Amino acid sequence: MDNQHQDGVTYSDLQDEGGYLRSMKTDVQIAQEAKMIHIKDVAAKVGLSENDLELYGNYKAKIHLDVMDRLANKPDGKLILVTAINPTAAGEGKTTTNVGLSMGLNKIGKATFTALREPSLGPCFGVKGGAAGGGYAQVVPMEDINLHFTGDIHAVTTANNLLAALIDNHLHQGNALNIDEKRILWRRAIDMNDRALRNTIIGIGNKGDGVVRQDGFDISVASEIMAILCLATSMKDLKDRLSRMIVAYTKDNKPVTASQLEATGSLALLLKDALMPNLVQTLENTPALIHGGPFANIAHGCNSVVATKMALKLADYVVTEAGFGADLGAEKFFNIKCRQAGLKPAAAVIVATVRALKNHGGVKKADLNHENLEALAKGFANLEKQIENVQKHGVPAVVAINAFPADTAAELKFVEEHCRALGVDVVLSEVWARGGEGGTALAKKVVEVAESGKSAYAPLYDLSLSAVQKIEKIAREIYGADGVEFTSKALKDIQKFEEDGVGHLPICMAKTQYSLTDDPTKLGRPSGFKITVREVKASVGAGFLVALAGEIMRMPGLPKVPSANHIDILESGEIVGLF
C-alpha cells in the first residue's frame, strides 16, 4: 500500500515566490472542513439519477451495474495512469497527485473522474494513518473512506472465510473430495496487520471442533477474492472466476476448486453489493469512484475494472492509479488489468519528489531538507528507469514533481533539464497546497500528451511465452536484473501449473516495493543483480500466476509505534490523528 502522505513535513506560515504555500492544517482537519455536496448532486454532474444509486447516507453511494448496459454504445473517455518512482520514507504523493490532477482537469474544462483503490484498515492503523490523498487534494468523506466505508473489504473478508469454513467442514464431514490436509492452499483473512496470525494451528479441542491442521491468515486485500472483485466485469464473470479458484490438492495431486465445494453461489451472494463501484467526491466536488483493494505486491494493485470502465463512459478523462512504483503497479496495470479488460491508456503521469530522489541517492530522511545535487543526480536514475518502464508499454509519460517547500531552484532545474533530455515533459505539481488550481499546469500537459495520439499501448510480453520466460522478461526489462534464480520449489510449482493447463496466465510479481531488486535496501537504480523467485502460486480465478520474490509476506505486521496509537475520536465525534 502506497505512502501518499507528505510524511514529516510541516507547512507552517511558509511562503514561496509564487505565493502558493500557506499555513496548512492536518489532512483530517482539511477534510472535516470540506464543503461536500449531496452525493445525488455529484451523480447528476455525470448524468446519473437517484435511481442509478444505492445511497449510503448523504455523501456515499454505490452505482448500479445496469448503468453500463445503458452506456454500452457511448464512446470511452481518455484513461490516464498515475504511477511513481519506487516509494520511500520521504513520501511521493501519488494519490494526492491523482486527486489534484482530476480537479485540475475539471478546472480547465474537462469532465473528469478520479478512479482509486479503497484503503485497507490494517495499513491505516499500522504505518499509514490513512490513504485518501493529502492537503487540499483529497477524496471525502475522508474518515469513512479510510475506515469501514461501504463494507466492501468486509464482504471480501467474509467470503474468504466462508470458503475456509467450507473446506474445514468438508474435512470434518468425511472428505469426499479426498483433499490432502497438508496441501490446502486457502488461508483465512482479516483486514488488519497482525503478525501473530501468520501461522496458526486450528481444530484443536474436542472431536467436534474440526480437523487439527496448520493454517494462517492473510490480510484481506491479499485474498484472491479481492483480486477477483477488482477484475470481474459482471456478476456472471464474478461467479465464473470464483468457481475456478484452486483451494487445495487431492491426495492424488489433483486441484480442488471452489466450484467442487459448491461454494460459488454463496460467495457471489456475499459480494453482490461489493461489486458495485462506490461514488464519492473530491474536496472540490469532482466525482470519484473508490473501489477495489490495494496490495500491489501480491495482487494487481489497481482499482476495479468495473469502476474504471464505468468512469470511462461517464467522463472525458479518467485519472486512475496503480500501487507502488512503475516497476510493480504500472507493470501489472499494463500487463494484467489492461490486457484482461481491453483498456488503452492514453498517457501516464510519473510522480516523484526532489526529497524522494535524494533519498534514493543515499541521503537520510533527516537530511532531506538540504540541497544536495550530487545525491539528486544519483537518485534520478530511479526516475529514469521508471520512465523507461512506462515507455516499454508504448505509453507516453509526463513527470509530475510534487512540490515541497525545501525544494531549491537548482534542484528543480536539475530534474527538469534531465527529464527533457530524456524527451519527457516535467511539471511542478502544487496540488497539496493549492488543490485543483495547483494542478492546472499538469492537467494542460496531460491533455496535450493524451490528445497527441502518441500512445501505442501494448503488453510487455505475449501469453504464449512460458511462465519462466515471462518472469525473466519482467525481471530483465522492468527491473534491470541480469536474470532470475528459481528455487527448486518454484520450478516444481511452475511445472505443476503447466500440467494443470494454467501456465499460460500472465505473471503477477510479488516483490518489495522499495527497490527495483528484491532487496528493499538497494535504492536508486542498482545493477549486477538477479531476482530470486522462491515460490509460485496460482490465482486461477483472478487470472494470473503470482511469483514470490524475496521475503514478501501476505500478512504485514505493525511497527513499533503504530498509527493506531495516535488515532482517537472525541466526545464531539471529531476524529483526530487519521492523518
N, C-alpha and C positions, 0 to 999 in steps of 0.2 A: 504494500500500500504506500502510495507516494507521500512524500513530505511536502505539502503545498504551502506551508506557512513560512513567512519570513522569520525564521527562528532566531531569537536572540537579539533582534534589532529593536530599538526604541525610537519611534518617530516622535520627538517631543520638541515643539516650537522650533522646528528646523525650517529653513528657507533656502532654496537654491535660486540661481539666476532666473530660471523660468517661473519661479513662484508657485510650483505645484505642490510642494510639501507643506503641510500644516500640522498643527497639533493633532495627533492621532489617538483615537480611543482603541480599546481592545476590539477584536473581531466580534465577540459576543455583544459588546455594547453597541457597536455599529449596527449589527443585525437586529437588536432589540428596538432600535430607534427607526427602523425601516418603515416607510410608508407603503405597506403592502396593499394591493387592491384585491377584491374578491376573486377567487380562482375562476368563477364564471366569466369575469371580465377579461382575465388573462386568456382564457379559451376563445373568447369572442374575437380577440386580436388575430387569430389564425383560422377563423371561420368555423369554430366548433360551438355547438349549442349545449345547453344544460343536459339534453337527452343523450349527448355523447359521453357524459361524465358519470363517474361513480364518486360522489363527494365524500371527502374525509375532513369535515369541518369547513371553514371558510377559505382556507389557503392551500389545501392539498386536494388533489383529485386523481383518480385513475381514468384513463381513456379507454372506452370500449373498443375491442379489436375490430368490430364490424366497420369502424371508420375507414380501415384500409380497403375494404371492399368498395366503399363509396368513392374513394380517391384513386382507385386502381389505374385509371387512364390519365391521371394528372401527371405532367412531367415532374421529374425529381429536381430538387434544388441542387446546389453545389455542396459537396462534402469536404470539410476542412478538418484535418487531423492535427491536434496539438500533442506534441511529444517533447522530449527533452534530452539533455545530457544525462550521464549516469548520476543519480541523486547523491547528494552529500548532506552532511550535517549543517551546512551553511544555508540550505534551502534554495529551491529553484523557482517555485511559484507556478507550477504547470496548471493546476486547476484555477488559480487566480487569473492567469493569463487567458485561459479558456473563457471564463465568465466575462472578463473585461473586454475581450475581443468580440464576443457576441453582442455586448452592449454597444461597443464602438461601431460595429456593422449596422446596428439599428440606427445609430445617430447619423450615419451617412446615407440612410435611406434604403437599406437592405433588410427586408423582413427576415429575421434570424431566430433560430432555435439554438440553445445550447443543449447538448446531449451528454450526460455524465453518468458515472457509476455511483451506486449507493455506498456510503461509508459503512464500514463494519464496526460493530461495537467494541470488539476486542482491541483493535488499534486505537480507537478513540479514548479508551480508558487506560491504554498502555503507553504508547510512545508518541501519539499524535495530539490528542485532545480534541480533534475534530477534523473534518475533511470536506468543507463546503466552500472553498475559496478563502480569500482573506481581504482585510481592509475594506475598501469600497467596491470590491469586485467579488461579491458573494451571492450564493443562492439562498433563498429564505422560504419558509421559516427554518433558520439555521439549526436551532436546537432540536427540532423534530427530525430533520434530515439526518443529523448526527446520532440520534437515539433510535427509537423504535420505528419511526417514520410511518409507513403504511403496513408494516409487518411482513414485507417480502422475505427478508432474511430469516425471520422466524418460521415462515412457511417452508423454506428450504431446509432448515434445521429439523423441523417436524417430519417432513417427507423422508429425509435422510435416515432419521432414527426409526421411523416406521419400518423402513426396509430392513434395518438392522434387527429390529424386533421380530420381523417375519422370518429372517434367516435363523435366529436362535430358536424361535418356536418350531421351525421345521426340524431342526436337530432334535429338539425335545420330544417331538411327536412321532419319531421313528425314522426320520431322514430318508424319505422315499426317493429323493434325488441322488442319494449316495454321495453327499457333499463331504469332502475331506476337511475335517475340522481344523487342520493345520494349514489349509490353503484357502481360507476365507479372506477375500480382499477388501470387503466392505467394512469400514470403520464407522463409529458413531461420530457425532458432530456437536459442537457448541460454539456460539458466537462470542467467544471470549478467549483472550490469551491466557492459557493455563497449562504450563509445562508439566504439572503433576498428572495430567490426564493423557499424556502422550502414549504411555504404555500401561495397561491395566490388566487385571485378571477378573473375569466375570463368571457368574454361575456358581460361586461358592455358596455354601449353606446346605439346605436340605435338598432331597431329590427333586422336589417340585420347583426348585429355584433355577433350573436350567442346567445346561451342559457347561462344565468348567473348561474354559479356554482363555488364551491370550487375546486381548483386544486393545483398543485405544481410541482416542478422539482426535479428529482433525478440526481446525477452525472451520466454521460453517461455509465460509466463502471459498474454501478449498475443496468442497464437495463436488463431485461430478454433476450432481443435480443443479448446482449453481451455474456451472458451465453450460448445461443443457438449457436452463432457463434463459441464459444470455444468447444462445444461438438458435433456439426454436423460433419458427416463423408463424406458427399457428398451434391450436390445441391438438390437431392431428399430428403435426410434426413433433410436438412435445411428447405425445404418447408413444410415437414410433421410437424416439430417441430413448425415452425411459425404458422401454421394453428391451432395448439392445444392451443395456448396461451389464457388464460382466461382474458378478459379485463374488464368485468363488469358482473353484475347480472340483470336479468329482475325484474319487479315489482312482479312477482310470484316466485322469488327466483331460477331461472334457470340460469346457466352460459352462458355467451355470449363469443364466441371465435372470434379470428381474421378471421378465415375462414368464419364465418357468416357475417362479414362485407366486405367480398370479397377482403380482403387486401393481401392475401398470395403472389400472383404473383408479385405485385408491390414492396412488401417488399423484396422479394428474388432478384428482379432485382437490387435494390439499394445495395444489399450485394454481388453481383456476383464477384466483384474483391476482396472485403474484405475477402472472403472465402479462397482465395489463400494465402499460407504462404509467409512471407517476408524473403528473403535471404540477410544477411549482413555478416560481418566478425568481428573477434576479433582484438585486436592490433597486434597479431601475425598471422593474416590471417586465423585463424581457422574458418570454416564455422559456421554460426549461423542462426537459424530461430527464429525470433522475431514476435510472432503472438498471438493475443488474449489479452484481457484486464485483469487487476488485480482485486482488490477489494474482497479479500478473506473473508471479514466479511459480505458479502451479496450474493456473487456469489461463484463459487468454487475455484477461485483464482489461476488457473493454466494456462499454455499456451494451445493452441488449440490442440484438438485431432488430427486434420489433420496434423499439424506441427510435433507433436510427432511421429505419425505413419510414416510419410514420412521420418523423420530423422532416424528412426529405420531401414528403408530399405536402407538407403544411407551410414550408418556408422557402425563401430564395437561397438562404445559406444555413447550413447546419455545422456547428462547431463541436466536434467530439474530441475524445481524449483516450489515450492508451496508457496503461500503467508503467511507471518507471521510465527508464531511458529508451531511446530508439532501438537499442540492441535487444531489448526484451519486448516492451509493449508494442512499439510500432511494427517490429518484425512479425509478431503474432497477429496484429491488426491486418497487415497486408497479406499474410500467408494462410491465416485461418479464417478470420471474420470476413474479410473482403472476398476471399475465394468462395467460401460457403454461401455468402449472402448475395453475391453478384454486385458488390459495391465498387464504385470507381471514384476514388478520392481525387479532387481537383488540385489540392495543394496541401502542404504540411507546414506547420509552424514548429520550430525547434526552440524551446525555451532554455535560456541559460542566464546566469548572473555572473558578474565580474567576481564576486565573492566565491562562488562555487568553482569557477575556473581556477582561481588562485589556490583553492583547497585541493583541486586535482593536481596542481603544480607543486604541492608539498607544504603549503602554508597551513599552520594550525588554526583552528577556529577562532582562538582568542586574538590572533594577529591579523585577521582578515580586513580590518578597517584601515590598514596602512597600505599605501601604494606599493606595488611590487610587480613591475613589468616583466621581470625575469620569470617569476612563478606563473604569471599570467600566460606568457608565451609557452611554457611547458604544459600548463593545463589546457590551453587552447586546442591541443592535439585531440582531446576527448571530443570537443565540439566538432572538429574537423571530421573525425571518424563517424559521428552520428549524422552529419550532413551526407557523407558518403552512403551510409546505410539507408537513408531515405531515398537518395537518388538511385540506388541499385534497384529500386522497385518502380522506377520511371516516374516518380512524383517530384515536382519542383518544390523547393523548400524556401522558407523565409525564416531568418533567425530573429527571435524576439529577446532583447536584453531587458530583463526585469530590473527596473531601476532601484538602487539603494542610495541613501544619502552620502555614504562614504565613497562611492564610485568617483574616481577622478577623471578629469577631461582626457588626460593622457591614456588612461586605461580604456575608456570608452572608445577613443580614437583607434587604439590598437586593435580592439575586437572588430570595429567597423572595417578598417583597412584590410585586415586579414580575411574577413568574410568576403569582401568584394573581390579580393584576389582569387578566391575560390569560385567566383561567379555567382555568389549568393547575396541577396539583399539582407541588410540588418536594420532593425528598427528598435528604438528605445521605447519600451512599454512602461507607462506610468499609471497603470490601472489600479494598483494597490492604493495609491494615494488620491487618484482623481476619478476612479470609476470609468464609465464609458468614454468620457471626454479624453481621458488619458490613453485610450485605445484607438482613437480615430486614425492616427498615423499608421498604426499597424493594420487596421481594417482596410484602409485605402491600398496599402501594399498587397495585402492578401487578395483583395478583389482584382487588382491588376494581374497578379500571378495566376489566379484561378480562372480568369476570363481570357488569358493569353492562349489557351488551348495547348499548352506545352505538356500537360500531364499525359503520360502514356503508361498508366499503371499496368504492371504485370507481376505475378508472384515470382519469388526468387528461384523456386525450384519446381520441377514437374513431379506430379504424384507418381509417375511411373518409376522414379528412382527408388532404390531400396531404402529402408529406414536408416541403415548405416550411411549411405550416400547422402541422404537429406541432412542428417545430423552433421556430417563432415562439412557439407556445403555451408550450413549456417555458421558453424564454428570458424571456418576459414574466412568466409566473405563478410560476415557481420561482426564477429569478434576480433578478427585478425589473428586467429590462432594458427599455429603450424600444423595442427592436426588434432585428432581425438584419440584418447586411450579408452577403450571399452573394457570394463571388468568382465570376467567370465560370466557373472550373473547377468550383466546387461546383454551380452551376446546370446545367452540362453533365452532371455526374455524375448528378444527380437525374433529369434528362430521360432519360438512358440507362437508368437503373434502372426508370423508369416504362414505357419502351418494352419492357423485358425482362420486365415483369409483376411486379416486386418492390417497386414504390413504396408498396404498402400496409403494409409492415412497420413495426413500432414503431421508435422512434429511440433509439439509444444515444449520448448526448452525450459527447464526449471533450474535456474542458477541464481547466484547472488545478483541483486540489482545494482550494487555499489561499484562494480568493476566490469570491464569487458571480459575479464577472465572469470574463473570460478573461485577466485581468491579475493574476498572483499577488501583486503588491504592494498591491493595493487591498483592504484588510481591512475588517472591520466589515460595514456594510450600505450599500454605495455606491448612488448614484442617478445618473440622467442619463447612462447608458452604453448602448452597443449591443454585442452579441456578433457577432464576425466568424467566419463559417464558411468556411474556406478549401478544404475538400475533404470529399467524402462517399464512404465505402466501403461495399460491400455484404457483410455476413456472412450470406449466404442460408441456410447450414446452421444457424447459430445462431438465425437468425430475426429479425435486426434490421439496420438501416442505421446505420453509425457516422458521425456528423457531427463532424469535427475542428475545434475552435475554438482559436485562439491557437497556441502553439508546442508542443503536446503531441507527444511522441515515443513510439514503441513500443519503444525501447531506451534505458533510463536509463544514465547514466554514474556512475562512482564519485566521491565527494567527495575533497577534498584529503587528508583523513585518514580512510580507510575504516574501518569497524568491524572489518574483517579484520585490521587492524594490532594489534588488542588481543585477538584470539581465539587460544587455544592449547589444546593437550592435554598434560598432564603424563605422566611415566613411569608414574604410578599409574593412568592412564586418566581422571583427573579433567579435565573441560573447564572452562576459565576464560574470562571475557570475553564470553561469549554472553549478554549481559545480566547 
